[in-house]
Amino acid sequence: MYFSRYRAARTYLLNAIGFIALSSCGGGGGGQSASTSAVPAVSGAAIPSPTPGFALAATTVVVDGASMGAVNPNWGDGSTAAGGQGQVVEGVTCNAPGANYSYALLGIYLNGQLQSLPKDIGVVAPKATSQRECVYPANTRDASGKIRIDTSAVMTLGQFFAIWGRPLSRTNVAGLTDQPIQVYINDNGNLEEYTGDLASLQLLPQREITIEVGSSLAQIPTYTWKNPPALSASPITLWQGKPIGATAWPDGDTASGGHGQTTPDGIACEPDMSDNYHVHVHVAIIKDSQMQAIPQNIGLPNGCFYEMHTHDATGVVHIEAPAYQRFTLGNLFSVWGQPLSPSNVAGITGRPVAAFINDGGEVWQYQGDLADIEMVSHRSITLQLGSTMDTIPSYSWGASAQ
């Protein structure tokens, strides 16, 4: 009888412990709050709601090149004057773009409203003394919140804010000072609140960082990232003088293009070419997966040379000017005398247009004004017209382009 009573008492105790454990069990994978349906209802007691900020929302698709959030009037594009302008910042240097990169994502919310993270943070444009841009190992190419991080080194949020030139503390996030300030990190669905030093928080591949300034969100956003196609593993060799693509347009400029006069956007035709600023850019137009050959002799009428021109049909554009200035894809099409818009690219119409930019293996989709794409040394600009490409063409630049 003693052992019978002992077993009954033991069974009751284990059942009670199991009930308590079940009632206090946390959420499943991804940091989601436990379902209230798993907790038995208790008469006269309210079932507690999930803690604000500790549940992941349904995923949001982030398209490369897109803008996310409201534009903060106090944040301009690029790094501030106090941030990275080419000098060493927080022990990191500004180098030529490369192919070894991944992404982290930063969302800064002010009283529940996402603030658009500016584009071109950590991207330094060419200057009078330099013909190439440089990028810091944590930079932004668009306003989607995606931060491109060099995978050869571990970067921190503090380094990124130093490159940006903005303050980062528990009382001030890029000039936002409302209280409280809470930070959450999501690593592949594992959500946790971060209470440590903000400057030491690592920017790991695929990590999503949410900073709440002021009122809290009911749920923490999470994302599906739509990245651009990969670069082709078989580079096309340039500088051989051989046409690349199918013939689509006659050589030289059209009747509305450059014939010696200064173009409406200010590109002049000079009697002699200058080598003080001499860079090369590649432009490709791909119609329904078929490369179209950019004509030779664009910008080379009799008697003068436009500062932007082509010598052959490889797609290589030569920029030769007395000094650095900002040249754009729109300038090239103005010299050529062809339209450039989302509905008409050099006379090709009726097809959706997507633009991709490749700087030294760093690729992103461009979704702004096509005419405003800057012509930067060794940049490859691909205009996709119609059907979607599986890969973006890559190129091998010859010695004469170095």
C-alpha positions as a printed Julia matrix, in Angstrom:
402×3 Matrix{Float64}:
   0.0    0.0     0.0
   2.88   2.36    0.75
   4.37   1.88   -2.72
   0.91   2.23   -4.3
   0.4    5.58   -2.57
   3.95   6.6    -3.5
   3.36   5.84   -7.17
   0.08   7.77   -7.17
   1.72  10.8    -5.55
   4.64  10.61   -7.96
   2.32  10.41  -11.0
   0.34  13.45   -9.79
   3.55  15.44   -9.24
   4.94  14.61  -12.71
   1.66  15.56  -14.36
   1.65  18.87  -12.52
   5.24  19.59  -13.58
   4.37  18.71  -17.19
   1.4   21.07  -17.12
   3.56  23.93  -15.77
   6.25  23.27  -18.4
   3.7   23.22  -21.2
   2.14  26.47  -20.0
   5.51  28.3   -19.87
   7.07  26.88  -23.06
   8.52  29.51  -25.5
   7.85  29.85  -29.25
   9.2   27.69  -31.98
  11.84  28.38  -34.6
  12.3   31.89  -35.95
  11.6   33.57  -32.63
   7.84  33.31  -33.1
   5.71  33.58  -29.97
   4.09  30.37  -28.75
   0.58  29.76  -30.02
  -1.99  30.56  -27.31
  -4.01  27.55  -28.46
  -1.35  25.32  -26.87
  -2.08  26.77  -23.43
  -5.19  25.45  -21.61
  -7.71  28.17  -20.83
  -7.87  29.13  -17.17
 -11.21  30.38  -15.91
 -11.09  34.03  -14.81
  -7.53  34.63  -16.08
  -6.64  36.51  -19.31
  -4.22  34.8   -21.68
  -1.18  37.1   -22.01
  -0.51  38.54  -25.48
   2.92  38.15  -27.11
   5.55  40.65  -25.98
   5.7   43.51  -28.54
   8.7   43.11  -30.81
   9.19  39.44  -30.09
   7.32  37.95  -33.02
   8.43  37.91  -36.63
   6.02  39.36  -39.16
   5.24  37.72  -42.5
   8.12  38.11  -44.93
   8.44  41.17  -47.15
  10.11  40.86  -50.55
  13.04  43.25  -51.03
  13.92  43.76  -54.68
  17.53  44.77  -55.33
  17.69  48.44  -56.2
  14.3   49.27  -54.67
  13.62  51.92  -52.04
  12.05  50.94  -48.71
  10.57  53.29  -46.16
  10.02  57.03  -45.84
  12.74  59.45  -46.91
  14.21  61.1   -43.84
  14.73  64.81  -44.67
  17.86  64.92  -42.5
  19.58  62.08  -44.33
  21.04  62.67  -47.77
  22.5   60.05  -50.09
  26.03  58.9   -49.46
  28.33  59.38  -46.5
  28.37  62.7   -44.67
  31.4   65.0   -44.62
  32.32  63.41  -41.29
  32.13  59.91  -42.76
  34.06  57.94  -45.34
  35.36  60.16  -48.12
  38.21  57.88  -49.17
  40.3   57.99  -46.0
  40.79  55.11  -43.53
  37.75  54.91  -41.24
  37.65  52.76  -38.08
  40.56  50.7   -39.4
  39.02  49.95  -42.84
  40.11  51.3   -46.2
  38.25  52.33  -49.33
  39.18  50.01  -52.2
  38.05  49.12  -55.71
  34.79  47.11  -55.71
  35.15  43.33  -55.75
  33.14  40.16  -56.16
  33.53  38.83  -52.59
  30.49  40.26  -50.86
  27.27  39.3   -49.18
  24.38  41.22  -47.62
  23.1   42.25  -44.23
  19.94  44.31  -43.79
  19.33  47.28  -41.52
  15.87  48.64  -40.75
  15.65  51.83  -38.65
  12.14  52.65  -37.38
  11.08  55.97  -35.87
   7.86  55.56  -33.87
   6.82  52.64  -36.04
   7.74  54.24  -39.41
  10.58  52.7   -41.43
  13.19  55.29  -42.39
  14.75  54.79  -45.81
  18.45  53.96  -45.43
  20.26  56.2   -47.96
  21.99  54.81  -51.02
  25.72  55.19  -51.73
  26.84  55.15  -48.1
  30.5   54.18  -48.28
  30.71  54.7   -52.06
  33.24  57.35  -53.1
  32.91  58.67  -56.65
  35.98  59.38  -58.79
  37.63  62.73  -58.21
  39.98  64.98  -60.18
  42.96  62.99  -58.88
  41.35  59.56  -59.32
  39.7   57.87  -62.29
  37.96  55.12  -60.35
  35.45  54.96  -57.54
  36.24  53.18  -54.3
  33.95  51.47  -51.83
  34.24  50.68  -48.14
  33.71  47.05  -47.06
  30.23  47.99  -45.78
  28.27  50.1   -48.24
  24.85  50.68  -49.75
  24.04  50.86  -53.46
  20.33  51.52  -53.05
  17.79  52.59  -50.43
  16.41  49.12  -49.72
  18.21  48.74  -46.38
  20.57  46.1   -47.77
  24.19  46.63  -46.73
  26.82  45.05  -48.95
  29.53  43.57  -46.77
  32.94  42.35  -47.84
  33.12  38.7   -46.82
  36.89  38.81  -46.36
  36.5   40.67  -43.05
  33.93  40.92  -40.25
  32.4   44.39  -40.14
  30.44  45.91  -37.28
  27.46  48.23  -37.11
  29.72  50.81  -35.47
  32.1   50.75  -38.44
  29.19  51.16  -40.84
  27.86  54.19  -38.94
  31.39  55.65  -38.86
  31.6   55.2   -42.65
  28.16  56.82  -42.9
  29.34  59.61  -40.6
  26.35  59.33  -38.24
  26.19  58.84  -34.44
  25.29  55.45  -32.99
  24.43  54.97  -29.32
  21.6   53.93  -27.02
  20.44  57.57  -27.03
  21.16  58.64  -30.61
  20.81  56.62  -33.82
  21.81  58.72  -36.85
  20.28  61.78  -35.22
  17.11  60.03  -34.0
  16.86  60.48  -30.24
  13.33  59.41  -29.24
  13.24  56.87  -26.4
  13.36  54.0   -25.83
  15.8   52.55  -28.38
  15.54  48.79  -28.83
  17.47  46.53  -31.18
  16.57  43.1   -32.55
  18.61  40.7   -34.65
  17.2   37.97  -36.85
  19.59  35.26  -38.02
  17.77  32.96  -40.42
  14.57  33.04  -38.37
  16.2   33.11  -34.93
  15.01  36.36  -33.37
  16.45  37.9   -30.23
  16.69  41.3   -28.61
  20.22  42.71  -28.61
  21.14  44.51  -25.42
  24.89  44.84  -25.91
  27.07  47.62  -27.28
  25.55  48.75  -30.58
  28.91  49.58  -32.13
  30.09  46.0   -31.55
  27.11  44.34  -33.26
  28.46  42.35  -36.19
  27.16  42.67  -39.75
  26.97  38.98  -40.61
  25.8   37.59  -43.97
  21.98  37.36  -44.14
  21.62  39.02  -40.71
  18.64  41.35  -40.35
  18.98  44.16  -37.79
  15.96  46.16  -36.65
  16.41  49.33  -34.59
  13.29  50.77  -32.98
  13.5   54.41  -31.93
  10.51  55.49  -29.87
   7.37  53.37  -29.9
   7.69  49.6   -30.47
   6.52  47.53  -33.39
   4.02  44.77  -32.73
   6.11  42.42  -34.88
   9.65  42.52  -36.23
   9.86  42.59  -40.04
  11.67  39.83  -41.9
  12.53  39.65  -45.55
  12.95  37.61  -48.68
  15.69  39.14  -50.79
  15.37  39.2   -54.57
  18.96  39.62  -55.69
  20.18  40.27  -59.26
  21.21  37.36  -61.5
  24.71  35.99  -61.01
  27.56  37.01  -63.28
  28.39  34.64  -66.1
  31.35  32.37  -65.3
  32.58  32.72  -68.91
  33.85  36.3   -69.42
  33.71  37.9   -72.86
  37.1   39.32  -73.9
  37.05  43.0   -74.87
  39.48  45.12  -76.84
  39.79  42.8   -79.83
  37.92  45.12  -82.16
  35.41  42.39  -82.96
  31.69  43.22  -82.75
  29.87  41.74  -79.77
  26.26  40.95  -80.58
  23.94  41.15  -83.54
  23.98  44.22  -85.78
  20.96  46.34  -84.85
  21.86  49.94  -85.73
  23.99  51.68  -88.39
  27.44  52.97  -87.45
  27.9   56.48  -86.11
  25.38  58.96  -84.81
  21.8   59.35  -86.0
  20.53  62.53  -87.66
  19.49  63.84  -84.22
  22.8   62.93  -82.61
  26.16  64.67  -82.46
  27.49  66.17  -85.69
  29.86  68.73  -84.24
  27.41  70.79  -82.21
  27.33  70.72  -78.43
  24.58  68.32  -77.34
  21.57  69.67  -75.39
  23.04  68.16  -72.19
  26.38  69.91  -72.69
  28.72  67.37  -74.3
  31.05  69.28  -76.62
  32.93  68.09  -79.69
  36.62  69.06  -79.49
  39.2   69.18  -82.29
  41.57  67.01  -80.26
  41.04  64.28  -77.67
  42.48  64.82  -74.2
  44.04  62.04  -72.12
  43.99  63.89  -68.81
  40.83  61.97  -67.88
  40.57  58.76  -69.91
  38.35  55.88  -68.78
  36.42  53.05  -70.4
  32.9   51.8   -69.69
  31.05  48.85  -71.22
  27.43  49.16  -72.3
  25.34  46.16  -73.38
  21.81  46.1   -74.73
  20.27  42.61  -74.58
  16.97  42.11  -76.37
  15.14  38.89  -75.49
  18.46  37.31  -74.38
  20.23  38.35  -77.62
  23.12  40.83  -77.36
  22.75  43.82  -79.68
  26.01  45.32  -80.96
  26.53  48.94  -79.93
  27.64  50.73  -83.15
  31.17  51.87  -83.81
  32.06  55.53  -84.38
  29.43  56.98  -82.05
  30.63  60.51  -81.24
  33.25  60.61  -83.99
  31.98  62.94  -86.72
  34.4   64.44  -89.22
  36.54  67.17  -87.73
  36.08  66.68  -83.97
  35.8   64.18  -81.12
  33.05  64.01  -78.54
  34.26  63.32  -75.02
  32.2   60.12  -75.14
  32.63  57.91  -78.19
  33.08  54.36  -79.51
  35.81  53.09  -81.84
  34.36  49.63  -82.49
  31.23  47.56  -81.88
  32.42  45.84  -78.71
  30.24  48.02  -76.5
  33.28  49.75  -75.01
  32.69  53.47  -74.54
  35.74  55.77  -74.35
  35.54  58.85  -72.15
  38.36  61.31  -72.84
  38.15  64.74  -71.24
  40.47  67.5   -69.97
  39.46  66.7   -66.36
  37.12  64.49  -64.4
  33.46  65.33  -64.66
  30.33  63.28  -64.12
  29.32  61.56  -67.36
  26.11  59.54  -67.61
  24.46  56.97  -69.84
  22.07  59.72  -70.91
  25.04  61.69  -72.26
  26.04  58.74  -74.44
  22.55  58.34  -75.88
  22.4   62.1   -76.49
  25.61  61.96  -78.54
  24.34  58.84  -80.31
  20.97  60.49  -80.96
  18.85  57.65  -79.59
  15.99  57.68  -77.06
  16.53  56.24  -73.59
  13.54  55.6   -71.36
  11.76  52.67  -69.65
   9.56  52.35  -72.74
  12.09  53.07  -75.51
  15.77  52.11  -75.6
  17.41  53.12  -78.9
  14.16  52.52  -80.76
  13.36  49.15  -79.16
   9.9   49.38  -77.61
   7.22  47.14  -76.15
   9.5   45.27  -73.76
  10.07  45.65  -70.01
  13.46  47.19  -69.22
  15.76  46.24  -66.36
  19.19  47.76  -65.74
  22.08  46.01  -63.99
  25.41  47.51  -62.99
  28.63  45.58  -62.45
  31.62  47.22  -60.77
  34.51  44.78  -60.51
  32.16  41.87  -59.77
  29.87  43.8   -57.42
  26.47  43.68  -59.12
  23.19  45.41  -58.35
  19.95  46.26  -60.09
  19.44  49.92  -60.87
  15.86  51.2   -60.68
  16.25  54.95  -61.09
  16.33  57.17  -64.15
  18.27  55.25  -66.82
  19.77  58.47  -68.16
  21.31  59.18  -64.74
  23.46  56.02  -64.55
  26.99  57.26  -64.06
  29.71  56.15  -66.47
  32.43  55.01  -64.06
  35.77  53.49  -65.04
  35.5   49.75  -65.85
  31.79  49.76  -65.07
  29.61  47.37  -67.07
  26.05  48.54  -67.67
  23.57  45.95  -68.94
  20.14  46.91  -70.22
  17.84  43.89  -70.32
  14.93  44.32  -72.74
  12.23  41.7   -72.7
  12.89  38.17  -71.4
  14.78  37.71  -68.13
  18.42  36.65  -68.23
  19.67  33.7   -66.18
  23.08  35.34  -65.81
  24.53  38.78  -66.48
  27.4   38.89  -69.01
  30.85  39.41  -67.56
  33.88  40.79  -69.37
  37.65  40.51  -69.41
  39.24  43.91  -69.87
  42.4   43.93  -71.99
  45.69  45.51  -70.96
  44.98  48.62  -73.01
  42.08  49.44  -70.7
  44.07  49.46  -67.49
